[in-house]
Amino acid sequence: MARYIFITGGVVSSLGKGLMAASLAALLQARGFRVRIRKFDPYLNVDPGTMSPYQHGEVYVTDDGAETDLDLGHYERFTGVSAHQGDNITSGRVYRDIIAKERRGDYLGATVQVIPHVTDAIKDFAQSDTDDLDFVLCEIGGTVGDIESLPFIEALRQLRNELGRDNTCFVHVTLVPYIAAAGELKTKPTQHSVREMTGLGVQPDILLCRCEKPLPDGERAKIALFCNVRKEAVIPALDASSIYAVPLQYHREGLDDEVLRHFGMTAPAPDLARWDDILDRYEHPEGEVTIGVVGKYVGLPDAYKSLNEALVHGGMANRVKVNIRWIDAELFEKGDDEIAARLEPMHGILVPGGFGERGSEGKIASVRFAKERKVPFLGICLGMQMACIEGARAAGHAKASSTEFGPTDEPVVGIITEWMSKEGLQQRSAEGDLGGTMRLGAYEACLSGNSHVSALYGGATTISERHRHRYEVNAAYRDALEKDGLVFSGMSPDGLLPEIVERPDHPWFIGVQFHPELKSKPFEPHPLFAGFIKAALQQARLV
Ligand code: GLN
């Protein structure tokens, strides 16, 4: 039977619980265990798919088409375990399912209540599909004490009671702030947070204490005494130099040892060679490149979390540091001088995914700059669509646009209402719901034999990548785009949907309808990012 590790957060939000869960899972995996990480989000949206990136950061898409919390990206990147639909649940989804059952009459006259109906649904979710696992790590979003997270904590309390202490472990992440005026680290917020937990019937087993200064032995002993845990179970978690240093750091502080001790298990020391290697690549680069990312949500790095990581992975693959300049596409609507001033110092230009018309002319202008100045260019999803609109305009279709931006006579990019998936024909109407109705999840693409992209994928003829979009490049514009030198080098297996475009007469110019950043891992940098950074490095040597 799988053992359960529940990860809660106290004192403040943004303590990096997701990273902590991913790091602990990676450490257990490095000791030979099979792991899976799940995220419980207490908000009422059914999934984060309809939320603004400013509210919630990036929406991470799984192979099976779930729109999930960005922490699932950390989980996949750190463990290599593909997340799926069942790995992220929200209060909204729990209530939606319960209310649908109630309307069907499935509860046979019972009063439907938080306990037991909501808590049972949460417990079922935690325990579903766990047969072949050694550990299931469940991270609870939010901070203990929030009204919204109460049913989740209650469900986990029940689960501990049912499965026993030997099969469940509560790890509580807290903050030990440094008060400069007193020159001291303060343990009181941690004590209060643990008291809040015990008030809900849960005694944490391990405390992970985030701090910006080393935690003195005396403070560690004090936390142990007041919070009713062993001193060794108070794990200091100092701010790390990079996210890739976190698993190694937690191991040095004894986190995985303490978890195994709790479960009464022994295991060989973890094999952390691959973590040492990526940290070395990250900390000792042999060069650097600067990439300009021209987007809309540039004020909030979390909005492009996976993209940021994938660029770093591309740097690791080439042993170079990647400086990312986030550029607001709207700035480019001021004119060409602004574009040249901002983009000339860049060794590569990337137009990422996005929604809506705002900033689109600036993105198109960046594509044109990359095309004409022969600067390496990668367009992702909306970025590929912008590359096609730019190409069509250059080929004489002056009004080329996307129907996403309003009615147009030249729909180079248009809404699709029908497409083939593994499950068969998918159909949508333009007026339908916005939630969960895009082309989502993994789809195959067939690559042209002697294309640049096929060479990057090691000669592959078929690839699988993750999608999240409502609009598609209109294959009817193939000839027009070719006139401007832009060719379709990857198509959907039925030959109807352009998935990849490239410019054979350009050193490195690729647009993809999917999101390659979602599958990049530090140990397995995505070939498009490894190739893009390599090209940027060549560009850096030229300028
Ligand atoms: N807005 C575009 C569409 O829906 C692109 C989406 C994206 O970049 N993820 O097709």
Residues whose N, C-alpha, C, O or C-beta is under 5 A from the ligand:
A	BS01	LIG	G353 G354 F355 G356 I380 C381 L382 R468 H469 R470 Y471
